[in-house]
Amino acid sequence: MEIRDNTGHPRRWAILGVLVISLLVVVLDNTILNVALRTLSDPVHGLGASQGELEWAINSYTLVFAGLLFTFGVLGDRAGRKRFLLIGLVLFGLSSLASAYAQSPGQLVAARALMGIGGAAIMPATLSIISNVFDPRERARAIGVWAGAVGLAVAIGPVLGGALLENFWWGSVFLINVPVIVLGVILVALLVPESRDPRPGRVDVFGVVLSVIGLVGLTYGIIDGGEHGFGRPLVWVSIVGGLAVLAWFVAVERRSEHPSLDVRLFKVPQFAGPVAIIGLVFFAAMGVLFFGSFYLQLVRGYSPLETGLLFLPFAGAQLIFAPRSAAMVRKYGGKAVAAVGLTLTVISLAAFVFVDAKTPIWVVLIFYFIQGVGMANIMPPATESIMSSLPREKAGVGSAISNTIRQVGGALGVAVLGSVLSAVYRGDVEPAVTGLPAQAQDAVKESISGAYAAAGDLGP
């Protein structure tokens, strides 16, 4: 039955459907790329990308996305949310096209950074439009559907990516975005009303520049150190310089009257604790998925499609348990539910230490499932704690900070755990390659993908 005196837009549920389509491509893109990593590292069927270049292919998108999320939210409020959503969609579609036809790893990294700009324009605009077109009494339900779309994209991304790689060339994982974007642009233009904030905030350009420089510097140092060793001055200049710029960013934001990141909110324990937990959980999750893609395809020999299907216990656990966590919080309290979720996540991560080339695959799937259940019971109570610790007028800021920390945590997870993986692999494989020709030695030391390529060239 329709709610009486509903102040929502008459086409609000159709508009929500359009916004979900817009959001799907943004989230789908990151999960779909994980199963394409092996193919991209192949010099014949892919781009011959090194481990570091693959980490940058993921992180160039994530870092730009995280760095611009706040500012694009403010710019969308000022210039028009529908306009910004359309600009974001068009840019995302064009950069997806550029990614699909990239001729080198460097071109792919640059195209992915442009996709990050498009994604940063899309995500805050979708949430702002939902708040604008729905009556407050229906808003929570609409945001629940919006959040469910994120879970759906996480689940179907690896499977869709695997299916595309089984039948088409690697660029198809990016090309699939283009028809979805075209449909999204047409529907947004026809259905979504324009809206603006009557009192938009000022844009903190200097803060945004500092945050992006600091994050890129820190991540570059970690990835480059993992790929070429941490003994070179450039690596430490990059890491220490990145940390120094981030410290400067915090100092600037504390004094700013219109900060892009209100660091004073971190003085509130109910806000700071859950934000830190979300960052750490995504640090672990993205690092494990990055490692898992190589492990399942290169060590265990599964195809991209099989790898996508093997990730389903992780995504499926979140789809099953995340909607039920609210009832668990009401029954047992947010702290207890989050503590159980963290414990399960830690157990699953500790279990991965014992995984080797002969571990039964069903055991690995159980570990993924446990990690998914853990994350499903951390995110909702943590998000609820963040939102309830802030006054209503700061709700948008709280959501943006949570999203930004999640993206940064994920980027650093790929960088740090990818670097550890590279360093351990290189140290362990070095004694085994002393008798090989110099060119083959370099390829084998680079990554396990390089070892397969070298082995193919060397013959029996």
Beta strands, then each sheet from edge to edge (+ up, - down):
end
